[in-house]
Amino acid sequence: MKIKALKSGFLLVVVLSLLLLPMDVVSQEHHAHDAGTATAGHGNNPLVEEMVKLDAVFHEVVSGVSLGDGARVHQALEAMHGTMEKTHEGVHHGTVKVPKNSGRVKEFVDLDKKFHAKLDTLATAAHKNDQKAMLKLTKELLDGCVQCHRTFRNP
């Protein structure tokens, strides 16, 4: 039963990575546009910078998890160091504003802290090359992305 669940989870990651690959160019153009729009006339926006970096990292994480390559996952996650702190500093100084539900910024910060804690847990699992944990955590992180965007970004 566990092997069947692990195989189906692995298959999901492989399918997701294959679906995301052709969209890489479109995604980069979309993020470049979003970054330009979000920061135009407002200086640097650490949240947009974090999201662009996270997009690239997540592509590598999905590839690494699908290939069972913990070292690749761990190396990809290193790019995220310091991004949360810059975003939270931007929230504090007013350079980061969430597009939706701006009155719930404390909730946004709490979600972001939990997300980054889960990234740290994934890095630990990747360091151990614990493929089952890496798969589980990657799915949970993706769910976190969707939840946050639904709450704080999408109209």
FENQUI-V608513 format. One line per field, one symbol per residue. ss: DSSP state (~ for helix, > for strand, _ for the rest). psi: psi as a letter, one per 40 degrees, with the letter a starting at -180 (. if undefined). Layout:
BEGIN
ss: ???
psi: ???
END
This chain:
BEGIN
ss: _~~~~~~~~~~~~~~~~~~~~__~~~~~~~~~~~~~~~~______~~~~~~~~~~~~~~~~~~~~~~__~~~~~~~~~~~__~~~~~~~~~~~________~~~~~~~~~~~~~~~~~~~~~~~~~~___~~~~~~~~~~~~~~~~~~~~~~___
psi: ddddddddddddddddddddddedddddddddddddddeheeaihdddddddddddddddddddddefgdddddddddeeheddddddddddeeehhhdifeefdddddddddddddddddddddddefgdddddddddddddddddddddedi.
END
